[in-house]
Amino acid sequence: MKQLTDKQKKIIAIVVAILAVIHFGPRYLHMFIPTDAHADQGKTSAAHYAPIAPPTAPLPPPSPEAVAAGKYGGIWIGDELMPDQNRCKIQLEIRLSDDLPKKLKGYEQKSCVPLQPLAGGKLARGSIADVIRATSPVSAVMTGAPRDGGVSFTVDQTIGTPGDGCSLSGFSITDFGSGQVMAQWQEGTCPTGKMLLRKARG
């Protein structure tokens, strides 16, 4: 048998090495270098075991009182000449109460001044002391009940003595254009009063 030359041995060694790489190479590559499939599998596994956050409970809808406070909350003022020829001013503050459950509260203050002290307004009759007493502000603390297009108030407490003897017994406001409400009040058996109030501060 003829011996192989060194050149032939090198050629055979190269061929054997190439065949070995073709046969065994992919197996060892999988051991040391992760393929895309392995990487994707790892991501899927991590996502599978990730903790799932519990669903967030929906917030309860706001109460009618909170909705009304958002719309009417603030200070309203009005200043008009009344049918009895007295110039009357009303200031009304509306806000939610501090206690729970939240209530809609109204704080009303009314003062009237006769424009014709000797010949006109009902409050002008009597002595000067009576006139001064009659023009002192009268206040009320009220609780509101929201209704469509306004708020109806019940009178909880009054502060001060009205000069005409007509104590506040009921109060309400109704939407009237932009930035205004129509105030209407009852004072016992006395005539019903009405006045436009405008938003002064919200």
TAFEN-V864882 format. One record per backbone hydrogen bond with DSSP energy under -1.0 kcal/mol. CO is the residue of the C=O (numbers start at 1). NH is the residue of the N-H. If there is no record, write none. Layout:
((CO:NH) (CO:NH))
This chain:
((5:9) (6:10) (7:11) (8:12) (9:13) (10:14) (11:15) (12:16) (13:17) (14:18) (15:19) (16:20) (17:21) (18:22) (19:23) (20:24) (21:25) (24:28) (25:29) (26:30) (28:32) (29:33) (35:39) (36:40) (37:41) (38:42) (39:43) (40:44) (41:45) (42:46) (43:47) (44:48) (45:49) (63:67) (64:68) (65:69) (66:70) (67:71) (68:72) (69:73) (74:94) (75:200) (75:201) (76:92) (77:198) (78:90) (80:88) (82:85) (85:115) (86:82) (87:113) (88:80) (89:111) (90:78) (91:109) (92:76) (93:107) (94:74) (95:105) (103:97) (104:144) (105:95) (106:142) (107:93) (108:140) (109:91) (110:138) (111:89) (113:87) (116:120) (121:124) (127:131) (128:132) (129:133) (130:134) (131:135) (138:110) (139:159) (140:108) (141:156) (141:157) (142:106) (143:154) (145:152) (147:150) (149:175) (150:147) (151:173) (152:145) (153:171) (154:143) (157:141) (159:139) (162:165) (170:186) (171:153) (172:184) (173:151) (174:182) (179:199) (180:176) (181:197) (182:174) (183:195) (184:172) (185:193) (186:169) (186:170) (187:190) (193:185) (195:183) (197:181) (198:77) (201:75))
